Amino acid sequence: MTDQEREVEREHKQSKEIEVQNSQHSEEILNKLLHKFETPSEENEPKKKVKLPSLNIPAFDGGPTKWKSYWQQFEATIHNSKQLDDQLRMQYLLKSHHHQKD
């Protein structure tokens, strides 16, 4: 192997070492940035208890003669409320239905 070939090989090795170091350094920086901006996991967050506001809504037991009255009251207090999101509306709907057992 000539001196020139050895020099090229040495430079190639140095280049590879520098490339590995740069890659490791970049990974360290990226990990630090990710850690800095990570949001805490749900397991570490305090649990939020949601209590439904107390609203007087009629209970619906499935009787067809009671449907119109029930729906008018439910629609006025819950369904058309701009203060409630869809999840709360659904909770109220489920809470207001009583199924009769045969």
N, C-alpha and C positions, 0 to 999 in steps of 0.2 A: 504494500500500500504506500502510495507516495505521500509526501508531506502535505500536498494540496488536498488529497482525499481525506487525510486525517483531520485537517483543519475544517473541511466541509462537514465531516462527521461530528466533530466537536461542536461546531456551531449549531448543527441540527439538534444535538442533545441539549444544548443550552436553550435553544428555542422551545423545545418540548417542555423543559423544566419551567421556563417562564410562562408558557401557556398553561401548565397545570397550576402554577401559583396564582396566575390571574383568574383562572376558573374558580379556585378555592376562595380567593378573596371576593370575587363577585358573589359567590354563594353565601358567604358570611354576611356581606352587606345586605343581600336580599333577605336573608333570614332575620336580620336585625330590623329591617324595615317592616317585614311582615309581622313580627312580634310586636312592634311599636303600634301598629294599626289594627291588631287583632281585637275583635269584640269578645267580651267574655262569653263563655258557653252558657247555654240555658241552665245547665246544672249548677253553675256558680251564681246565677242571678237569683235574687230573692223572689220567691213565688208571690205573684200578685193574686189576691183574692178578689173576685168580682162578685159583688152583691147586686142582684137585680133591684132596681128601684121598685118600691111598693106601688103597684098600680091596681086599682080595682077593675079587673076585667072579668067578665062572666066566664064560668066554666061551661064547656060544651060537652054534652054526654052522648052526642050522636043522634039525638032526637030530631027528625026532620022539621017538626013544627017550631023548634027552638033555633034553627039555623039562622034565619033572617035577623032576628033580634041579636043573637050572638055576634054575627059577622058585622053588623052595623056598629056595635060597641067596640069590637076588636079593631075594626078599620079606623074608627075615629081616634082611638087612644094609642094604638100600636102601629098598625100597618102604614098609616100616612104620616107618622111622626118623623120629622127631620132630625130629631135628636138621637134617634136610635139607629145603629147599623144593622145590617142584615142578620148577623149572628144573634144579636139581642132579640130582634123580632122573632127569629126562629125559636129561641128559648121561651119567649112568652107564649108563642103559639103552642109549643109542645106542653108547656105547663098548664095551659088552659083546657086541654083536651082530657077528658076522663072517659076511659073505655069501660063499658059495662061488661062484667064477666058473666057468662051464662051458667 
